[in-house]
Amino acid sequence: MKVSEYADLDATALAGLVRRGEVTPAELAAIAREAVTAVNGQLNALAFPLYDEPLARAPDGPFAGVPFLIKDTGVAAGVAVSVGSRFLDGQVVPGDADIMARFRAAGLAAIGCTSVPELAISFATESVRGGITRNPWDLARGTGGSSGGAAALVAARAVPVAHGNDGAGSIRVPAAACGLVGLKPTRGRTPATPAESEGLYGLTYEFALTRSLRDCAALLDATAGPGLGAKYEIAGPARPYARELGEDPGRLRVGVMTAAWSGVPVDPACAQAARDAASVLRKFGHSVAEAVPGVDAGALLRCYTALTTIAVGFELDRAGAEPSEERLEAVSRTALREARAMTGVQAAAGFAEFDVVLRAVCEYFRDYDLLVTPTLGRPAPPHGTLAYNDGRHTMESWLASIFEIGPFTAAFNVSGHPAISLPLAETADHVPLGVQVVARYGREDLLFRVAAQLEQAMPWAGRRPPVDAGALAEGS
């Protein structure tokens, strides 16, 4: 198999070739290494060199032998991580996260680790440790964050699927920036780490980025279910998610939102992409109306400020960190200082704001089945738009700055509702634009049915970025 042939195929197709004996897992791993190497010099999307051999996996899972990348957040036993930080660089993970155990059971062959911003709390994958990760659609633009390295390499067709996690939009934002499918599942649908009953006090969700909708659905089938010690156990699907694609969702009540709760400007092209998707859904017979959940943007920011500060500060404090410029970037140092100074009453106030946001979103879904929004408030911005190493930031001002770029995603991390970003549009100069669709709690089945309708009417499979593993590897 040539790299150009490999790059044309999604994970489902590659797994089918392996099952039929048309290609071996070892051959796929070698091709994937060639593909990653062909593009990474331009993208800078790896946190560490590729592994000498793929990580251990089940030989017979649904994605057996399919090349895969894990995010540099510490999910795989025995693997060195940095979480984008000089302070944490080289630490070795003692055990698999539950999600990693499921990736292995699915047969995914992890060949490397993708770049993240420091401590994974930015919508730009740029760090002092790793440098700038570049977007394969436009090297002058960012990939989003924090799963930006994963998004860059999937979009460049170096691998068909890669691990990501989402604490405020960190799967959906890079998916939108790089023209991918990015699902944040329902809270409790996929497991957290062995040390946590839930990630970031319920704000973080583990899953992946894919190029195809069918890969997204099949991978959720392979990884869904509560982890050991999970706080929540939600009802499983009535049937596999992969079978929902193409099924009739019925006539749904769909709300459309194109203005940010915070009042920050939304690029007209991003707003138009959401309106166009809504128009398509109206043509499919759904009831569509302008309707906005009553989320208080101030409450959302205060919630994130408190919870992110105490989570980051706690992890740094127990690791023995000191706010040194030689080991930590400015916002990380600020998080550590603010966490150490925060009172219990101030922390509790943040959790109270969590409930304010959650109830507002839940109230909305009493009347609507779906919500359609832009994923980002602007196309993927140029490098340097966000400045994590700027010592003038407080934690609140830092989070406000990332929410200016991505104002639509974080509320659903708080509420727990499933949300997917779909690459339904692009700018005049071919920069991808994502549209977010949010469903009622636990209704990924509806997301997949409606996403399939949108894919049918607004297909994206034929788009290829300028930095394309198939073309570059064959050209070399």
C-alpha positions in Angstrom: 0.0 0.0 0.0 1.2 3.5 -0.9 1.0 6.4 1.6 -1.4 8.1 -0.9 -3.7 5.1 -0.7 -3.5 4.9 3.1 -4.2 8.7 3.4 -7.4 8.3 1.5 -8.9 5.8 4.0 -10.6 6.3 7.3 -10.1 4.0 10.3 -13.2 1.9 9.4 -11.8 1.2 5.9 -8.3 0.4 7.2 -9.7 -2.0 9.8 -11.6 -3.7 7.0 -8.4 -4.2 5.0 -6.7 -5.7 8.1 -9.6 -8.1 8.7 -9.5 -9.3 5.1 -5.8 -9.8 5.2 -5.1 -7.2 2.5 -2.6 -5.4 4.7 -0.9 -6.3 8.0 -0.9 -4.1 11.1 2.9 -4.0 10.8 2.6 -2.6 7.3 0.1 0.0 8.4 2.3 1.1 11.3 5.2 1.6 8.9 3.1 3.5 6.4 1.7 5.7 9.3 5.3 6.5 10.5 6.1 7.6 7.0 3.0 9.7 6.8 3.6 11.4 10.1 7.2 12.1 9.3 6.2 13.6 5.9 4.1 16.3 7.5 5.4 16.8 11.0 8.3 19.0 9.9 5.8 21.6 8.8 3.2 21.0 11.5 5.3 20.4 14.7 2.5 18.3 16.1 4.3 15.6 18.0 5.2 16.0 21.7 7.9 13.3 21.6 9.5 11.3 18.8 7.4 8.4 17.4 7.6 5.2 19.4 10.0 2.5 18.3 7.0 0.1 18.2 3.3 0.6 18.5 1.9 0.3 22.1 0.5 -3.1 23.0 -3.1 -3.6 21.9 -5.7 -6.3 21.4 -5.2 -8.3 18.2 -8.9 -8.6 17.4 -10.7 -5.4 18.2 -13.0 -3.5 15.8 -10.0 -1.2 14.8 -7.3 -3.8 15.1 -4.0 -2.5 13.6 -5.3 1.0 12.8 -2.6 3.6 13.4 -3.5 6.0 16.3 -1.9 8.8 18.3 -2.4 9.7 22.0 -2.6 13.1 23.5 0.3 14.3 25.7 -1.9 14.3 28.9 -0.8 11.1 30.5 -3.2 8.3 29.6 -0.9 5.3 28.7 1.1 3.3 31.2 4.9 3.5 30.9 4.8 6.4 28.4 6.7 9.6 29.1 4.6 12.8 29.1 5.0 16.5 29.6 1.5 18.0 29.3 3.2 20.7 27.3 5.3 21.8 30.3 9.0 21.9 31.0 8.2 21.2 34.7 6.5 17.9 33.9 8.7 16.9 30.9 9.7 13.2 31.0 7.4 12.0 33.8 6.2 8.4 33.2 2.6 7.4 33.5 2.2 4.6 36.1 -1.0 3.1 34.7 -3.5 3.2 31.8 -6.4 5.5 32.0 -9.7 3.6 31.5 -10.1 5.3 28.1 -6.6 4.1 27.0 -7.5 0.5 28.1 -10.5 0.8 25.8 -8.4 2.2 22.9 -6.1 -0.8 23.3 -9.1 -3.2 23.5 -10.4 -1.7 20.3 -7.1 -2.7 18.6 -5.9 0.8 17.9 -2.1 0.9 17.4 -0.7 4.0 19.1 2.5 5.1 17.4 3.1 8.4 19.1 2.1 11.3 21.3 0.6 14.7 20.1 1.4 18.2 21.2 -0.6 20.3 23.7 -0.3 23.8 25.2 1.1 23.9 28.7 -1.2 22.1 31.1 -3.8 21.8 28.3 -5.7 25.0 29.2 -5.6 27.0 25.9 -7.4 27.1 22.6 -3.9 27.6 20.9 -1.4 24.7 20.8 1.7 26.8 21.5 4.1 26.4 24.3 7.6 27.3 25.4 8.5 23.6 25.6 7.1 22.5 22.3 6.8 25.7 20.1 4.0 26.3 17.7 1.8 23.6 16.2 0.7 24.7 12.8 -2.6 24.1 10.9 -2.3 22.0 7.7 -4.9 24.2 6.0 -2.9 27.4 6.6 0.5 27.2 8.3 0.1 30.8 9.6 -2.9 29.8 11.6 -3.3 27.8 14.8 -4.9 24.4 15.2 -7.0 25.3 18.2 -6.4 23.6 21.5 -5.8 21.8 23.6 -6.0 18.7 21.3 -4.2 20.7 18.6 -1.4 18.3 17.7 -4.0 15.5 17.3 -6.1 17.6 15.1 -3.2 18.7 12.9 -2.1 15.1 12.2 -5.6 13.7 11.6 -6.4 16.7 9.3 -3.1 16.1 7.4 -4.1 12.5 6.9 -1.1 11.1 8.8 -3.4 9.0 11.0 -7.2 8.5 10.6 -8.0 9.0 14.3 -6.3 10.4 17.4 -7.1 10.7 21.1 -8.3 14.0 22.5 -10.0 15.3 25.6 -12.4 18.2 26.1 -12.4 20.5 29.2 -14.0 23.6 27.6 -14.0 22.7 23.9 -10.6 21.0 23.5 -11.9 18.4 21.1 -14.5 20.6 19.3 -12.3 23.7 18.9 -9.4 21.9 17.2 -11.9 19.9 15.1 -13.4 23.2 13.9 -10.1 24.8 13.2 -8.8 21.8 11.3 -11.9 20.5 9.4 -12.6 17.4 11.5 -15.4 15.7 13.3 -15.1 16.3 17.1 -17.5 14.8 19.6 -17.7 15.7 23.3 -19.8 12.8 24.6 -22.4 13.1 27.4 -21.0 13.3 30.9 -20.4 9.7 32.0 -20.5 8.2 28.5 -16.7 7.6 28.4 -14.5 7.0 31.4 -12.0 9.3 33.1 -8.6 8.3 34.6 -8.1 5.7 37.4 -7.3 8.5 39.8 -10.4 10.5 39.1 -14.1 9.7 39.3 -14.5 12.6 36.8 -12.1 14.9 35.0 -11.7 18.5 36.2 -14.7 18.2 38.6 -16.9 17.1 35.7 -15.7 19.5 33.0 -13.4 17.2 31.1 -14.4 14.4 28.7 -12.2 11.8 27.0 -12.7 10.8 23.4 -11.1 11.4 20.0 -10.9 13.4 16.7 -11.8 11.7 13.4 -12.2 12.7 9.7 -15.3 10.7 9.2 -18.6 10.5 11.0 -18.7 6.7 10.8 -15.4 6.5 12.6 -16.7 8.7 15.3 -19.7 6.6 15.9 -17.9 3.2 15.7 -15.2 4.5 18.1 -17.8 5.6 20.6 -19.3 2.1 20.4 -15.9 0.7 21.3 -15.1 3.0 24.2 -18.4 4.0 25.8 -19.4 2.9 29.3 -18.6 4.0 32.9 -15.2 3.6 34.3 -14.2 2.1 37.7 -15.5 4.3 40.4 -17.5 6.6 38.1 -19.8 9.0 39.8 -22.4 8.6 37.1 -23.8 5.7 35.2 -26.0 6.7 32.4 -28.2 4.5 30.2 -26.4 2.8 27.3 -27.7 3.2 23.8 -30.6 1.1 22.5 -28.3 -0.1 19.6 -24.8 0.6 18.4 -24.2 4.2 17.4 -22.8 3.1 14.1 -26.3 1.9 13.2 -27.8 5.4 13.8 -26.1 6.8 10.7 -28.8 7.1 8.0 -31.7 6.4 10.4 -34.6 8.8 10.5 -34.4 11.1 13.5 -38.0 12.1 13.2 -39.1 15.7 13.3 -37.0 17.5 15.8 -37.3 20.9 17.5 -34.0 22.7 16.6 -32.8 26.0 18.1 -30.2 28.2 16.4 -27.8 30.5 18.2 -25.3 32.7 16.4 -24.5 35.4 18.9 -22.2 34.7 21.9 -23.6 34.9 25.4 -20.7 37.1 26.4 -21.4 39.6 23.6 -17.9 39.1 22.0 -18.0 39.5 18.2 -18.8 36.5 16.0 -17.3 36.4 12.5 -20.1 36.6 9.9 -18.8 33.5 8.1 -19.0 31.5 11.3 -22.5 32.7 12.0 -23.6 32.0 8.4 -22.2 28.4 8.6 -24.6 27.7 11.5 -27.5 29.4 9.8 -26.8 27.3 6.6 -26.8 24.1 8.6 -30.1 25.1 10.3 -31.6 25.8 6.8 -30.6 22.3 5.7 -32.2 20.8 8.8 -35.4 22.8 8.0 -35.4 21.2 4.5 -35.2 17.8 6.2 -38.5 18.6 7.9 -37.3 19.7 11.3 -38.8 22.7 13.2 -36.1 25.3 13.3 -36.2 28.6 15.2 -33.8 31.2 16.7 -33.6 30.1 20.4 -30.8 30.7 22.9 -30.2 28.9 26.2 -30.3 31.5 29.0 -26.7 31.0 30.1 -25.2 33.8 32.2 -21.8 34.4 30.6 -20.5 35.9 33.9 -21.5 32.7 35.8 -19.8 30.5 33.2 -16.5 32.5 33.4 -16.6 32.5 37.2 -17.3 28.8 37.3 -14.3 28.1 35.0 -12.0 30.5 36.8 -12.6 28.8 40.2 -12.6 25.2 39.0 -9.6 25.5 36.6 -7.6 27.4 39.2 -8.0 24.9 41.9 -7.5 21.9 39.6 -4.3 23.2 38.0 -3.0 24.6 41.3 -3.6 21.3 43.1 -1.8 19.2 40.5 1.1 21.6 40.4 1.3 21.9 44.2 1.3 18.2 44.9 4.0 17.8 42.2 6.2 20.2 44.1 6.1 23.1 41.7 7.3 26.6 42.4 6.3 29.5 40.2 9.6 29.6 38.4 9.9 31.2 34.9 12.5 28.5 34.0 9.9 25.7 34.5 6.4 27.1 34.1 4.8 29.6 31.8 3.2 32.7 33.2 -0.5 31.6 33.4 0.6 28.3 35.0 2.5 30.3 37.6 -0.6 32.5 38.1 -2.8 29.5 38.6 -0.5 28.1 41.3 -0.4 31.4 43.2 -4.1 32.0 42.9 -5.0 28.5 44.0 -2.8 28.7 47.1 -4.5 32.0 48.0 -8.1 30.9 47.2 -10.4 30.3 50.2 -12.8 27.5 50.6 -15.7 30.0 50.3 -14.3 31.3 47.0 -14.0 27.7 45.6 -17.5 26.9 46.7 -18.8 30.0 44.9 -17.4 28.6 41.7 -19.2 25.3 42.2 -22.4 27.2 42.8 -22.0 29.0 39.5 -21.6 25.5 37.9 -25.1 24.7 39.0 -26.4 28.1 37.6 -25.1 27.3 34.2 -26.2 23.7 34.3 -29.8 24.5 35.1 -30.0 27.1 32.4 -28.9 24.6 29.7 -31.2 21.9 31.1 -34.1 24.4 31.0 -33.5 25.0 27.3 -33.7 21.3 26.5 -37.1 21.0 28.0 -38.4 22.7 24.8 -35.8 21.8 22.2 -34.2 18.6 21.0 -31.1 20.2 19.4 -29.1 23.4 19.4 -27.1 24.5 16.4 -24.2 27.1 16.9 -20.9 28.0 15.3 -18.2 26.0 17.0 -15.7 28.9 17.0 -16.5 32.6 17.0 -13.9 33.2 14.3 -11.9 31.1 11.8 -8.7 29.6 13.2 -6.7 32.6 14.3 -3.1 33.4 13.5 -0.3 32.2 15.8 0.2 34.4 18.8 -3.4 35.5 19.2 -3.4 34.0 22.6 -0.5 34.6 24.9 -0.3 32.0 27.7 3.2 33.2 28.7 1.9 36.8 29.4 2.4 37.6 33.0 -0.2 40.3 33.0 -3.0 37.7 32.9 -5.1 36.7 35.9 -6.8 33.3 35.6 -10.1 35.1 34.9 -8.6 37.3 32.2 -6.8 34.3 30.6 -10.0 32.2 30.4 -11.9 35.3 29.1 -9.4 35.6 26.3 -9.8 32.0 25.2 -13.6 32.3 25.4 -13.4 35.2 23.0 -12.2 32.7 20.4 -14.4 29.9 21.4 -17.5 31.4 23.1 -20.0 28.5 22.3 -18.5 25.3 23.7 -17.8 25.5 27.4 -21.4 25.7 28.7 -22.0 22.1 27.5 -19.0 20.9 29.4 -20.7 22.3 32.5 -24.1 20.9 31.6 -22.9 17.5 30.4 -24.9 17.5 27.1 -23.4 15.8 24.1 -22.0 18.1 21.5 -20.4 17.5 18.1 -18.4 19.8 15.8 -18.9 19.1 12.1 -16.7 20.6 9.3 -19.7 21.8 7.2 -18.2 25.0 5.8 -15.1 26.9 4.9 -14.0 30.5 4.3 -13.4 31.9 0.8 -9.7 31.0 1.2 -10.5 27.4 2.3 -10.0 27.7 6.0 -12.4 25.2 7.7 -15.4 26.4 9.7 -17.1 24.1 12.2 -20.7 23.9 13.2 -21.6 22.6 16.7 -24.7 20.6 17.2 -25.8 19.9 20.8 -28.4 17.3 21.8 -30.5 16.4 24.9 -28.6 14.7 27.7 -27.6 11.2 26.7 -28.8 11.5 23.1 -25.7 10.9 21.0 -28.0 8.7 18.9 -29.9 11.9 17.8 -26.6 13.7 17.1 -25.4 10.9 14.8 -28.7 10.7 12.9 -28.8 14.5 12.4 -25.1 14.7 11.6 -25.6 12.1 8.9 -28.3 14.3 7.4 -25.9 17.3 7.4 -23.1 15.2 6.0 -25.4 14.1 3.1 -26.3 17.7 2.3 -23.0 19.4 3.1 -20.3 16.8 2.4 -16.7 17.4 3.5 -14.9 14.2 2.6 -13.4 15.5 -0.6 -11.6 18.4 0.9 -7.8 18.1 1.3 -5.5 20.5 3.1 -2.3 21.9 1.4 -0.2 19.9 3.9 -1.4 16.4 3.0 0.6 13.2 4.0 -0.4 11.3 0.9 0.8 14.0 -1.5 3.9 14.9 0.5 5.1 11.3 1.1 4.6 10.4 -2.6 6.4 13.6 -3.7 9.4 12.8 -1.6 
